[in-house]
Amino acid sequence: MKIAISIPENIFRDVKKAAEKQKRSRSEIFVEAVREYLEKLESRRILERLNEAYAAPETREERDARRSELDLYKRTVLKREEW
């Protein structure tokens, strides 16, 4: 798909130089840049959702489950380990 965009002259020159140096087309450089930008946005979105989830106080059920798992770990894994 072809599109037309307006970019500052200095950015165009930098992309042109990079494309020539890497023996790639300007389109490839722009596609890679947009793909990386979109991945960065998705990573930020995931991080924000994780931060929201962990910002909430631990529920009684979560606390009980965590303690049960820790107790199981102590009884099984740590029991086998030599100290």
Sequence and secondary structure as in RCSB ss.txt:
>XXXX:A:sequence
MKIAISIPENIFRDVKKAAEKQKRSRSEIFVEAVREYLEKLESRRILERLNEAYAAPETREERDARRSELDLYKR
TVLKREEW
>XXXX:A:secstr
        HHHHHHHHHHHHHHT  HHHHHHHHHHHHHHHHHHHHHHHHHHHHHHS   HHHHHHHHHHHHHHHH
HHHHHS  
